[in-house]
Amino acid sequence: MNTMDLQHRKEVLPALTPQNDPWDPIRSMQKFGRHKLTSVEMTVSNLCNMRCEHCAVGDTLVMAEPAKIPLELMIKRLDEVEHLETISITGGEPSFSDKTVKEYMVPLLQYARSRGIRSQINSNVTLPYSRYEQLAPYLDVMHISFNYTNADDFHQIGFAKAGHSVPREAAVRMYDRMIDNTRKLVDAGVLVSAESMINYRTHDKIDEIHRLIMDMGCQRHEVHPMYPSSFAKDLPAITRLEMRRSIEKLLDTRDPSVWMLFGTLPFYHCSDDAEERALLKRLSAEPNVTVRNDPDGRNRLNVNLFTGEVFVTDFSDVPAFGNIGGEKLDDLFDRWLDHELAKSVNCHCPAASCCGPNLLVKDMYYNEIDFHQRRAVL
């Protein structure tokens, strides 16, 4: 299939909008009455040109990496997923190696486009635009992290775990390139979703960050509270009250014409806290605002393309529970749903369109709570 055919396939698919978010597991739950594997995430690199203090996979980053499993095996396993709707490509910085871009990322995106499924790449977009230019014709969503109010923020946050001094001038050049690349990708027709984390650095200036994201031309602003875990476990945690006030501040000052996607919130309609329930009610009434249920372990699995191992998520403490070398992804997903950990968070409230907390949120805030025994207060 040539580039023009692939572009046409993109144009005939329904647009990604607040009403159409195929990454949200609530869709398959509503369609099938249970969680189904509709999304596969692939880790294609453990290399990265940054060392962000909040990085969820920082412990896996390396200076040199081994060979990957054959692309043909990954494609075969994707072919076998009966209800596949989306793929995601992550790292490290997935595009760190031009060889990985050409030999793995472009073919995977072309596969997705030919099958009529959506694709996303998680990138810092700080490398030369030629890397992303190869991907843009076939890509639906470029997901970037943006937690900065200026280049100095970027310098301080983005290289906090570098282990050596990074000149400010080098960081400024990367910051400027990130903004320039973002604008080019938007002009190329890619939906750029800029994710900001609500944490100890950002919670009181999330409105400033939002304005910069709008200035970059991003079509979506994604907001997630940060939970200290893995590589970032030593970072200070903020309270649920600080999270709630930060979100309220953002809602008061945001551009209402732009899609704002919230995820991994520690707030639920079954909460005893009336103010948290009021925030959820406001979120559901705001124009162009959505709250996405967490895909990891609900409708998505992660495949490590170096080992073939399959995980709940790319930064989970849950060990691998299979390998695509000898098993189908649908079978591995069913095995995960039978796991005691999966059962502990596998609740569903149709009235609230809620799939409950993920493992991180439950461990941090609701360790003693059985969500199966709670009911929404609407």
Secondary structure, DSSP 8 states (H G I E B T S, - for coil): --HHHHHHHHHHS---BTTB-TT-THHHHHHHSS----EEEEE-----S---TT-TTGGG--SS------HHHHHHHHHH-TT--EEEEESSSGGGSHHHIIIIIHHHHHHHHHHT-EEEEE----S-HHHHHTTGGG-SEEEEE---SSHHHHHHHHTTTSSS---HHHHHHHHHHHHHHHHHHHHTT-EEEEEEEESTTTTTSHHHHHHHHHHTT-SEEEEEE----GGGTTS----HHHHHHHHHHHHHHS-TTSEEEEES-S--TT-S-HHHHHHHHHHHHSTTEEEE---BTTTEEEEETTT-BEESSTT-SS----BTTTS-HHHHHHHHHTSHHHHHH---BGGGTB----HHHHHHH-TT--GGG-----
